[in-house]
Amino acid sequence: MTAPIPGTRLASYAIFALALVAVARFGLAPCVLAGLVSYMIMDLTERRLILNGVRPRFAKWGALAVFAILATALGWIFVAFVRVGVSRLPVLIDTVLPRLTTLSFNFGLELPVDNALELRDLVVTEIKENFSSVSKTSGLLTRGFFQVAVGMFAAALRFLTPARPEHEGHLYDSLRHEINARVALFVRSFELVVGAQVTISTLNAVLTAIFLHAMGFPFKTFLILTTFVCGMVPIVGNVISNIAIVTAGLTISVQLATVGLIYLVVIHKLEYLLNSRIIGGSIDTPMWMTLIGIVAGEAMMGVPGVLLAPALLHYARAELRALPSKA
């Protein structure tokens, strides 16, 4: 049996839930995601600087400078990923399709295309048939970039705003205190989940880069960038990068693709152990629950929902564990 929950806390739960519904309903997930990532970087940097003896005032501005540098670096990585993908992906497809055609013939299968030109024609045909959907997506993409900029700017302003003192005894202040507690717990969950995902993605990209160079894989730059960028997306990202690596191996030989597949299976098994060490078991969400959350997040918010879903699951479990109970 649970102990009575204060009315202001119940109200804060309702407000938080309504805020999530509004984010999903009005497509504000890119803004929220960009704001959370930006604030996480600044907050973590400030805390690290203070722990190393830096004065709070200088630590805050130092954290803002570090964020500006990291945001520029991440933007450059994303632009490089898109640029390399545009130039190398058609070459990769055109190279691997003949081998896939041979393999499909041996297994009695039939591919819809035989080369990159036919694949391009297929894409153009699909675009013409779904022009309205593509136009809508293009508009959402432009809006998404605007939302990302707003989210980053809002996070920087919130980070620089001094904390307001808590005044007990007033309903408004009590409600504000509870809402701040909900937000702080969610930010902490986001920090744990995304921070661990970035660490794992970085280590995975480094190990993959060493393997690709050692085995002489083609399209190494494209594959390394794909591994890092897609690795930010839980579970699904690894599937995408794995397909790209195995496909690149097929451009040389079936044996190289098989070696690449074996490596990926082994490295991902090791990542489970590494993941538990990095986050110390604090994120103990079953894979089936994560997958369901990812599917629901994508359905409600698109790609940003895929990234937010694990953090929301961790937040929900943290809130349930924090509820008061009677012995």
Legacy VTK file of the C-alpha trace (Angstrom):
# vtk DataFile Version 3.0
C-alpha trace
ASCII
DATASET POLYDATA
POINTS 327 float
0.000 0.000 0.000
1.360 3.410 -0.930
1.391 6.446 1.346
-0.670 9.519 0.392
0.921 11.568 -2.384
0.805 15.382 -2.007
-1.623 17.124 -4.331
1.081 19.362 -5.772
3.104 16.317 -6.760
0.098 14.747 -8.479
-0.429 18.038 -10.300
3.212 18.072 -11.385
2.809 14.538 -12.774
-0.210 15.695 -14.782
1.602 18.787 -16.091
4.635 16.701 -17.092
2.396 14.193 -18.906
0.523 16.987 -20.695
3.836 18.511 -21.747
4.874 15.182 -23.314
1.530 14.952 -25.130
1.994 18.504 -26.451
5.532 17.704 -27.628
4.258 14.662 -29.534
1.127 16.401 -30.845
2.838 19.534 -32.177
6.079 17.899 -33.347
8.372 19.637 -30.860
10.621 16.633 -30.206
13.647 18.035 -32.141
13.548 21.179 -29.997
13.298 19.186 -26.759
16.043 16.760 -27.801
18.432 19.532 -28.844
17.750 21.421 -25.610
18.339 18.343 -23.464
21.615 17.440 -25.187
22.848 21.035 -25.002
21.971 21.443 -21.333
23.489 18.041 -20.503
26.826 19.025 -22.048
26.949 22.375 -20.244
25.799 21.009 -16.897
28.255 18.085 -16.920
31.138 20.342 -17.946
30.353 22.880 -15.234
30.250 20.190 -12.553
33.539 18.697 -13.705
35.226 22.107 -13.706
33.979 22.905 -10.213
35.204 19.531 -8.949
38.627 20.415 -10.348
38.764 23.637 -8.343
37.471 26.168 -10.876
35.377 28.989 -9.421
31.634 28.636 -10.156
31.466 31.827 -12.221
34.378 30.829 -14.461
33.132 27.236 -14.567
29.781 28.370 -15.998
31.337 30.427 -18.786
33.937 27.727 -19.394
31.140 25.176 -19.787
29.429 27.469 -22.296
32.670 27.722 -24.295
33.136 23.935 -24.238
29.564 23.504 -25.449
30.162 25.885 -28.359
33.254 23.903 -29.375
31.496 20.528 -29.065
28.430 21.767 -30.944
30.675 22.932 -33.781
32.541 19.610 -33.807
29.333 17.559 -33.792
27.890 19.726 -36.547
31.033 19.161 -38.614
30.793 15.383 -38.054
27.162 15.356 -39.175
27.884 17.460 -42.270
30.869 15.228 -43.099
28.662 12.156 -42.671
26.056 13.524 -45.082
28.696 14.684 -47.586
30.588 11.382 -47.570
27.331 9.443 -47.687
26.116 11.340 -50.752
29.384 10.744 -52.603
30.217 7.189 -51.500
26.856 5.479 -51.010
26.029 5.289 -54.764
29.505 3.838 -55.432
29.003 1.288 -52.660
25.614 0.271 -54.016
26.842 0.060 -57.608
29.789 -2.090 -56.510
27.910 -4.487 -54.290
24.820 -5.018 -56.470
26.564 -7.386 -58.964
27.700 -9.605 -56.071
24.231 -9.486 -54.531
22.768 -10.397 -57.914
25.046 -13.429 -58.118
24.216 -14.514 -54.577
20.487 -14.008 -55.118
20.681 -16.088 -58.308
22.422 -18.908 -56.402
19.684 -18.886 -53.766
16.835 -18.446 -56.260
15.981 -14.872 -55.222
15.360 -11.811 -57.393
16.506 -8.239 -56.649
14.369 -5.251 -57.718
17.431 -3.448 -59.236
20.712 -4.389 -60.957
22.780 -1.204 -60.562
22.863 2.241 -58.964
21.206 3.840 -62.025
18.222 1.562 -61.737
18.128 2.179 -57.996
18.076 5.940 -58.665
15.223 5.495 -61.146
13.361 3.437 -58.557
13.804 6.184 -55.952
12.652 8.871 -58.427
9.576 6.819 -59.246
8.734 6.416 -55.572
9.206 10.171 -55.022
6.816 10.979 -57.869
4.235 8.559 -56.499
4.530 9.998 -53.003
5.209 13.651 -53.840
2.883 15.049 -51.213
4.511 12.984 -48.448
7.996 14.005 -49.585
7.010 17.687 -49.672
5.618 17.428 -46.179
8.790 15.707 -44.965
10.960 18.419 -46.524
8.976 21.068 -44.706
9.307 19.197 -41.443
13.052 18.883 -42.023
13.411 22.670 -42.400
11.253 23.179 -39.338
13.366 20.627 -37.482
16.564 22.618 -38.075
14.829 25.719 -36.727
13.648 23.802 -33.665
17.172 22.480 -33.012
18.550 26.038 -33.068
15.809 27.262 -30.721
16.356 24.323 -28.369
20.098 24.969 -28.154
19.602 28.691 -27.560
16.929 28.071 -24.902
19.193 25.559 -23.132
22.040 28.087 -23.041
19.738 30.775 -21.600
18.386 28.362 -18.981
21.933 27.341 -18.059
22.983 30.975 -17.550
19.869 31.883 -15.539
20.554 31.916 -11.761
18.514 29.470 -9.700
15.523 31.078 -7.983
15.270 30.611 -4.199
12.615 28.216 -2.972
9.850 29.827 -0.860
7.812 27.371 1.168
4.236 27.978 2.203
2.717 29.100 -1.116
0.856 26.826 -3.504
2.605 28.269 -6.559
6.065 27.796 -5.047
5.227 24.260 -3.922
3.991 23.374 -7.408
7.061 24.957 -8.994
9.263 22.955 -6.656
7.541 19.682 -7.670
7.719 20.497 -11.400
11.422 21.296 -11.043
11.871 17.932 -9.330
10.176 16.136 -12.259
12.308 17.979 -14.797
15.523 17.399 -12.816
14.827 13.660 -12.571
14.082 13.415 -16.287
17.243 15.347 -17.167
19.194 12.965 -14.945
17.652 9.965 -16.723
18.457 11.519 -20.091
22.013 12.198 -18.948
22.506 8.576 -17.870
21.003 7.010 -20.984
22.374 9.340 -23.662
25.735 9.768 -21.933
26.192 6.005 -21.855
25.042 5.734 -25.479
27.544 8.364 -26.636
30.366 6.626 -24.753
29.485 3.245 -26.225
29.086 4.739 -29.706
32.506 6.416 -29.505
34.267 3.250 -28.320
32.428 1.210 -30.928
33.502 3.625 -33.674
37.139 3.481 -32.510
37.202 -0.329 -32.370
35.435 -0.548 -35.722
37.933 1.883 -37.285
40.836 -0.302 -36.108
39.156 -3.434 -37.480
38.293 -1.850 -40.847
41.854 -0.620 -41.366
43.359 -3.944 -40.279
41.145 -5.985 -42.625
41.413 -3.578 -45.565
37.727 -2.741 -45.877
36.738 -0.219 -48.563
34.725 2.958 -47.824
36.353 3.218 -44.381
35.548 6.907 -43.770
31.899 6.411 -44.629
31.635 3.279 -42.468
33.322 4.874 -39.446
31.080 7.952 -39.604
28.035 5.717 -40.049
29.036 3.639 -37.022
29.428 6.735 -34.837
26.331 8.649 -35.974
23.984 5.635 -36.112
25.408 4.359 -32.832
23.625 7.230 -31.071
20.333 5.439 -31.783
19.811 2.503 -29.391
19.606 -0.981 -30.969
18.355 0.221 -34.379
21.525 2.230 -35.031
23.740 -0.841 -34.664
21.593 -2.724 -37.170
22.025 0.055 -39.761
25.806 0.320 -39.319
26.171 -3.472 -39.349
24.352 -3.719 -42.671
26.616 -1.027 -44.125
29.798 -2.828 -42.968
28.719 -6.254 -44.241
27.623 -4.689 -47.531
31.024 -3.001 -47.916
32.702 -6.348 -47.240
30.680 -7.905 -50.056
32.272 -5.481 -52.534
35.560 -7.362 -51.967
34.483 -10.926 -51.223
31.926 -13.018 -49.405
34.704 -14.149 -47.045
35.490 -10.561 -45.991
31.784 -9.879 -45.399
31.582 -13.026 -43.262
34.614 -11.948 -41.215
33.003 -8.551 -40.736
29.762 -10.167 -39.578
31.607 -12.369 -37.068
33.489 -9.338 -35.755
30.246 -7.382 -35.314
28.613 -10.234 -33.399
31.635 -10.528 -31.075
32.045 -6.767 -30.534
28.366 -6.287 -29.718
28.501 -9.110 -27.177
31.471 -7.370 -25.557
29.534 -4.096 -25.621
26.880 -5.577 -23.340
29.575 -6.187 -20.699
31.140 -2.793 -21.357
27.776 -1.086 -21.146
27.083 -2.595 -17.718
30.487 -1.441 -16.464
30.132 2.103 -17.810
26.736 2.812 -16.292
27.121 0.448 -13.331
23.784 -1.268 -13.871
21.890 1.956 -13.131
19.954 1.640 -16.395
18.356 -1.767 -15.995
15.701 -1.731 -18.701
14.910 -5.042 -20.457
15.588 -5.099 -24.205
11.975 -5.969 -25.044
10.778 -2.934 -23.112
13.350 -0.725 -24.843
12.250 -1.998 -28.267
8.583 -1.331 -27.510
9.496 2.133 -26.239
11.506 2.844 -29.396
8.625 1.770 -31.654
6.150 3.888 -29.660
8.559 6.843 -29.610
9.066 6.670 -33.370
5.322 6.474 -33.969
4.648 9.547 -31.817
7.731 11.720 -32.402
9.738 10.250 -35.280
13.516 9.853 -34.995
13.784 12.152 -31.927
11.266 9.873 -30.220
13.606 6.925 -30.803
16.320 8.793 -28.884
13.992 10.041 -26.135
12.191 6.733 -25.497
14.924 5.002 -23.397
15.312 8.109 -21.232
11.540 8.313 -20.702
11.447 4.634 -19.715
14.242 5.161 -17.194
12.492 8.282 -15.869
9.198 6.431 -15.414
10.916 3.639 -13.475
12.776 6.181 -11.326
9.511 7.960 -10.481
7.814 4.689 -9.536
10.725 3.697 -7.320
10.632 7.094 -5.587
6.932 6.843 -4.636
6.436 6.639 -0.868
5.134 3.337 0.479
4.060 1.821 3.775
5.718 -1.270 5.192
LINES 1 328
327 0 1 2 3 4 5 6 7 8 9 10 11 12 13 14 15 16 17 18 19 20 21 22 23 24 25 26 27 28 29 30 31 32 33 34 35 36 37 38 39 40 41 42 43 44 45 46 47 48 49 50 51 52 53 54 55 56 57 58 59 60 61 62 63 64 65 66 67 68 69 70 71 72 73 74 75 76 77 78 79 80 81 82 83 84 85 86 87 88 89 90 91 92 93 94 95 96 97 98 99 100 101 102 103 104 105 106 107 108 109 110 111 112 113 114 115 116 117 118 119 120 121 122 123 124 125 126 127 128 129 130 131 132 133 134 135 136 137 138 139 140 141 142 143 144 145 146 147 148 149 150 151 152 153 154 155 156 157 158 159 160 161 162 163 164 165 166 167 168 169 170 171 172 173 174 175 176 177 178 179 180 181 182 183 184 185 186 187 188 189 190 191 192 193 194 195 196 197 198 199 200 201 202 203 204 205 206 207 208 209 210 211 212 213 214 215 216 217 218 219 220 221 222 223 224 225 226 227 228 229 230 231 232 233 234 235 236 237 238 239 240 241 242 243 244 245 246 247 248 249 250 251 252 253 254 255 256 257 258 259 260 261 262 263 264 265 266 267 268 269 270 271 272 273 274 275 276 277 278 279 280 281 282 283 284 285 286 287 288 289 290 291 292 293 294 295 296 297 298 299 300 301 302 303 304 305 306 307 308 309 310 311 312 313 314 315 316 317 318 319 320 321 322 323 324 325 326
